[in-house]
Amino acid sequence: MIQLLDDLVIRHQDQLDMDLLLQQFMYSSAEELRFWQMTLLPEKWDSYSTAQSK
């Protein structure tokens, strides 16, 4: 998969906004980190719903 994406970027480099791709990569990496942290750091939903109702 990495090789496929690398080839696509090289082939279409003139059409890509690399800053936008980097921003999207950073966002998706942060979201994946949050996903895996949910298993390590269980959230307390009761306190969340209480804070939201105020």
N, CA, C and O atoms as a Tinker XYZ file with bonds, in Angstrom:
   216  protein
     1  N      0.823000   -1.184000    0.000000    73     2
     2  CA     0.000000    0.000000    0.000000    64     1     3
     3  C      0.872000    1.254000    0.000000    63     2     4     5
     4  O      0.587000    2.217000   -0.712000    81     3
     5  N      1.928000    1.235000    0.798000    73     3     6
     6  CA     2.827000    2.394000    0.843000    64     5     7
     7  C      3.444000    2.641000   -0.525000    63     6     8     9
     8  O      3.518000    3.783000   -0.979000    81     7
     9  N      3.883000    1.587000   -1.175000    73     7    10
    10  CA     4.491000    1.725000   -2.505000    64     9    11
    11  C      3.478000    2.260000   -3.519000    63    10    12    13
    12  O      3.819000    3.097000   -4.354000    81    11
    13  N      2.257000    1.787000   -3.448000    73    11    14
    14  CA     1.205000    2.261000   -4.343000    64    13    15
    15  C      0.975000    3.764000   -4.167000    63    14    16    17
    16  O      0.900000    4.503000   -5.149000    81    15
    17  N      0.865000    4.204000   -2.936000    73    15    18
    18  CA     0.660000    5.629000   -2.674000    64    17    19
    19  C      1.867000    6.466000   -3.091000    63    18    20    21
    20  O      1.719000    7.559000   -3.639000    81    19
    21  N      3.057000    5.943000   -2.825000    73    19    22
    22  CA     4.268000    6.651000   -3.263000    64    21    23
    23  C      4.284000    6.820000   -4.777000    63    22    24    25
    24  O      4.618000    7.892000   -5.283000    81    23
    25  N      3.925000    5.763000   -5.498000    73    23    26
    26  CA     3.899000    5.824000   -6.967000    64    25    27
    27  C      2.863000    6.839000   -7.455000    63    26    28    29
    28  O      3.122000    7.591000   -8.395000    81    27
    29  N      1.701000    6.858000   -6.822000    73    27    30
    30  CA     0.662000    7.815000   -7.218000    64    29    31
    31  C      1.116000    9.260000   -6.996000    63    30    32    33
    32  O      0.874000   10.129000   -7.834000    81    31
    33  N      1.764000    9.505000   -5.881000    73    31    34
    34  CA     2.245000   10.858000   -5.596000    64    33    35
    35  C      3.295000   11.278000   -6.619000    63    34    36    37
    36  O      3.263000   12.403000   -7.117000    81    35
    37  N      4.205000   10.396000   -6.925000    73    35    38
    38  CA     5.253000   10.715000   -7.909000    64    37    39
    39  C      4.634000   10.978000   -9.277000    63    38    40    41
    40  O      5.021000   11.926000   -9.960000    81    39
    41  N      3.688000   10.155000   -9.676000    73    39    42
    42  CA     3.059000   10.298000  -10.990000    64    41    43
    43  C      2.231000   11.581000  -11.119000    63    42    44    45
    44  O      2.169000   12.175000  -12.196000    81    43
    45  N      1.599000   12.005000  -10.025000    73    43    46
    46  CA     0.679000   13.149000  -10.076000    64    45    47
    47  C      1.181000   14.327000   -9.238000    63    46    48    49
    48  O      0.389000   15.140000   -8.763000    81    47
    49  N      2.476000   14.411000   -9.065000    73    47    50
    50  CA     3.068000   15.409000   -8.188000    64    49    51
    51  C      2.693000   16.839000   -8.580000    63    50    52    53
    52  O      2.493000   17.687000   -7.710000    81    51
    53  N      2.597000   17.108000   -9.866000    73    51    54
    54  CA     2.281000   18.462000  -10.317000    64    53    55
    55  C      0.834000   18.860000  -10.023000    63    54    56    57
    56  O      0.505000   20.046000  -10.053000    81    55
    57  N     -0.027000   17.893000   -9.742000    73    55    58
    58  CA    -1.446000   18.179000   -9.488000    64    57    59
    59  C     -1.780000   18.193000   -7.996000    63    58    60    61
    60  O     -2.913000   18.496000   -7.622000    81    59
    61  N     -0.818000   17.872000   -7.148000    73    59    62
    62  CA    -1.102000   17.709000   -5.724000    64    61    63
    63  C     -0.715000   18.936000   -4.922000    63    62    64    65
    64  O      0.267000   19.615000   -5.223000    81    63
    65  N     -1.496000   19.202000   -3.909000    73    63    66
    66  CA    -1.183000   20.240000   -2.934000    64    65    67
    67  C     -0.569000   19.511000   -1.731000    63    66    68    69
    68  O     -1.283000   18.973000   -0.885000    81    67
    69  N      0.758000   19.505000   -1.675000    73    67    70
    70  CA     1.446000   18.732000   -0.646000    64    69    71
    71  C      1.148000   19.249000    0.765000    63    70    72    73
    72  O      1.113000   18.466000    1.714000    81    71
    73  N      0.935000   20.554000    0.909000    73    71    74
    74  CA     0.585000   21.089000    2.230000    64    73    75
    75  C     -0.760000   20.541000    2.692000    63    74    76    77
    76  O     -0.929000   20.215000    3.867000    81    75
    77  N     -1.711000   20.441000    1.776000    73    75    78
    78  CA    -3.019000   19.888000    2.110000    64    77    79
    79  C     -2.903000   18.402000    2.457000    63    78    80    81
    80  O     -3.533000   17.936000    3.407000    81    79
    81  N     -2.110000   17.667000    1.702000    73    79    82
    82  CA    -1.918000   16.241000    1.998000    64    81    83
    83  C     -1.274000   16.045000    3.368000    63    82    84    85
    84  O     -1.665000   15.152000    4.120000    81    83
    85  N     -0.294000   16.875000    3.687000    73    83    86
    86  CA     0.355000   16.776000    4.993000    64    85    87
    87  C     -0.636000   17.095000    6.104000    63    86    88    89
    88  O     -0.655000   16.418000    7.132000    81    87
    89  N     -1.450000   18.111000    5.907000    73    87    90
    90  CA    -2.466000   18.475000    6.903000    64    89    91
    91  C     -3.453000   17.323000    7.106000    63    90    92    93
    92  O     -3.804000   17.010000    8.244000    81    91
    93  N     -3.893000   16.704000    6.045000    73    91    94
    94  CA    -4.836000   15.591000    6.150000    64    93    95
    95  C     -4.191000   14.385000    6.828000    63    94    96    97
    96  O     -4.836000   13.688000    7.611000    81    95
    97  N     -2.914000   14.143000    6.524000    73    95    98
    98  CA    -2.201000   13.039000    7.162000    64    97    99
    99  C     -2.080000   13.272000    8.665000    63    98   100   101
   100  O     -2.307000   12.359000    9.458000    81    99
   101  N     -1.725000   14.491000    9.052000    73    99   102
   102  CA    -1.580000   14.805000   10.475000    64   101   103
   103  C     -2.916000   14.661000   11.204000    63   102   104   105
   104  O     -2.964000   14.150000   12.323000    81   103
   105  N     -3.996000   15.111000   10.572000    73   103   106
   106  CA    -5.324000   14.994000   11.172000    64   105   107
   107  C     -5.704000   13.523000   11.342000    63   106   108   109
   108  O     -6.173000   13.124000   12.408000    81   107
   109  N     -5.507000   12.720000   10.303000    73   107   110
   110  CA    -5.897000   11.312000   10.403000    64   109   111
   111  C     -5.030000   10.572000   11.413000    63   110   112   113
   112  O     -5.511000    9.662000   12.088000    81   111
   113  N     -3.756000   10.948000   11.526000    73   111   114
   114  CA    -2.884000   10.327000   12.527000    64   113   115
   115  C     -3.353000   10.657000   13.937000    63   114   116   117
   116  O     -3.359000    9.790000   14.810000    81   115
   117  N     -3.743000   11.903000   14.160000    73   115   118
   118  CA    -4.239000   12.305000   15.475000    64   117   119
   119  C     -5.533000   11.557000   15.813000    63   118   120   121
   120  O     -5.725000   11.129000   16.951000    81   119
   121  N     -6.409000   11.403000   14.836000    73   119   122
   122  CA    -7.663000   10.679000   15.069000    64   121   123
   123  C     -7.396000    9.207000   15.374000    63   122   124   125
   124  O     -8.063000    8.623000   16.229000    81   123
   125  N     -6.440000    8.609000   14.694000    73   123   126
   126  CA    -6.112000    7.208000   14.971000    64   125   127
   127  C     -5.530000    7.079000   16.377000    63   126   128   129
   128  O     -5.847000    6.129000   17.093000    81   127
   129  N     -4.685000    8.020000   16.774000    73   127   130
   130  CA    -4.143000    7.996000   18.127000    64   129   131
   131  C     -5.267000    8.085000   19.154000    63   130   132   133
   132  O     -5.259000    7.346000   20.139000    81   131
   133  N     -6.221000    8.967000   18.943000    73   131   134
   134  CA    -7.362000    9.084000   19.870000    64   133   135
   135  C     -8.153000    7.780000   19.928000    63   134   136   137
   136  O     -8.603000    7.365000   20.996000    81   135
   137  N     -8.319000    7.141000   18.777000    73   135   138
   138  CA    -9.046000    5.870000   18.734000    64   137   139
   139  C     -8.375000    4.836000   19.634000    63   138   140   141
   140  O     -9.043000    4.195000   20.444000    81   139
   141  N     -7.055000    4.669000   19.498000    73   139   142
   142  CA    -6.357000    3.665000   20.293000    64   141   143
   143  C     -6.249000    4.068000   21.749000    63   142   144   145
   144  O     -6.204000    3.197000   22.617000    81   143
   145  N     -6.207000    5.357000   22.047000    73   143   146
   146  CA    -6.157000    5.799000   23.432000    64   145   147
   147  C     -7.462000    5.486000   24.166000    63   146   148   149
   148  O     -7.459000    5.350000   25.390000    81   147
   149  N     -8.567000    5.371000   23.446000    73   147   150
   150  CA    -9.845000    5.054000   24.092000    64   149   151
   151  C     -9.773000    3.732000   24.845000    63   150   152   153
   152  O    -10.418000    3.577000   25.882000    81   151
   153  N     -8.996000    2.776000   24.335000    73   151   154
   154  CA    -8.899000    1.484000   25.026000    64   153   155
   155  C     -8.000000    1.571000   26.250000    63   154   156   157
   156  O     -8.182000    0.828000   27.214000    81   155
   157  N     -7.027000    2.481000   26.212000    73   155   158
   158  CA    -6.105000    2.610000   27.333000    64   157   159
   159  C     -6.616000    3.555000   28.411000    63   158   160   161
   160  O     -6.341000    3.371000   29.596000    81   159
   161  N     -7.355000    4.560000   27.989000    73   159   162
   162  CA    -7.845000    5.587000   28.917000    64   161   163
   163  C     -9.360000    5.683000   28.802000    63   162   164   165
   164  O     -9.877000    6.596000   28.158000    81   163
   165  N    -10.076000    4.748000   29.423000    73   163   166
   166  CA   -11.541000    4.767000   29.283000    64   165   167
   167  C    -12.120000    6.103000   29.740000    63   166   168   169
   168  O    -11.731000    6.641000   30.776000    81   167
   169  N    -13.034000    6.615000   28.970000    73   167   170
   170  CA   -13.676000    7.879000   29.310000    64   169   171
   171  C    -14.806000    7.635000   30.293000    63   170   172   173
   172  O    -15.424000    6.570000   30.301000    81   171
   173  N    -15.066000    8.633000   31.117000    73   171   174
   174  CA   -16.179000    8.556000   32.053000    64   173   175
   175  C    -17.361000    9.275000   31.428000    63   174   176   177
   176  O    -17.461000   10.500000   31.496000    81   175
   177  N    -18.257000    8.507000   30.816000    73   175   178
   178  CA   -19.367000    9.103000   30.082000    64   177   179
   179  C    -20.354000    9.806000   30.982000    63   178   180   181
   180  O    -20.989000   10.775000   30.563000    81   179
   181  N    -20.501000    9.336000   32.226000    73   179   182
   182  CA   -21.438000    9.990000   33.146000    64   181   183
   183  C    -21.016000   11.440000   33.392000    63   182   184   185
   184  O    -21.853000   12.342000   33.370000    81   183
   185  N    -19.736000   11.664000   33.623000    73   183   186
   186  CA   -19.285000   13.034000   33.873000    64   185   187
   187  C    -19.396000   13.887000   32.599000    63   186   188   189
   188  O    -19.619000   15.095000   32.680000    81   187
   189  N    -19.242000   13.269000   31.446000    73   187   190
   190  CA   -19.392000   14.001000   30.190000    64   189   191
   191  C    -20.841000   14.456000   30.006000    63   190   192   193
   192  O    -21.090000   15.617000   29.682000    81   191
   193  N    -21.787000   13.554000   30.209000    73   191   194
   194  CA   -23.187000   13.904000   30.016000    64   193   195
   195  C    -23.652000   14.906000   31.072000    63   194   196   197
   196  O    -24.499000   15.752000   30.789000    81   195
   197  N    -23.106000   14.816000   32.281000    73   195   198
   198  CA   -23.453000   15.778000   33.325000    64   197   199
   199  C    -22.943000   17.172000   32.952000    63   198   200   201
   200  O    -23.652000   18.163000   33.124000    81   199
   201  N    -21.710000   17.243000   32.440000    73   199   202
   202  CA   -21.144000   18.538000   32.063000    64   201   203
   203  C    -21.899000   19.133000   30.892000    63   202   204   205
   204  O    -22.042000   20.353000   30.814000    81   203
   205  N    -22.385000   18.307000   29.982000    73   203   206
   206  CA   -23.108000   18.795000   28.812000    64   205   207
   207  C    -24.482000   19.324000   29.178000    63   206   208   209
   208  O    -25.003000   20.211000   28.500000    81   207
   209  N    -25.077000   18.798000   30.233000    73   207   210
   210  CA   -26.432000   19.220000   30.591000    64   209   211
   211  C    -26.459000   20.542000   31.347000    63   210   212   213
   212  O    -27.530000   21.114000   31.548000    81   211
   213  N    -25.281000   21.044000   31.775000    73   211   214
   214  CA   -25.229000   22.316000   32.530000    64   213   215
   215  C    -25.403000   23.501000   31.628000    63   214   216
   216  O    -25.385000   24.640000   32.094000    81   215
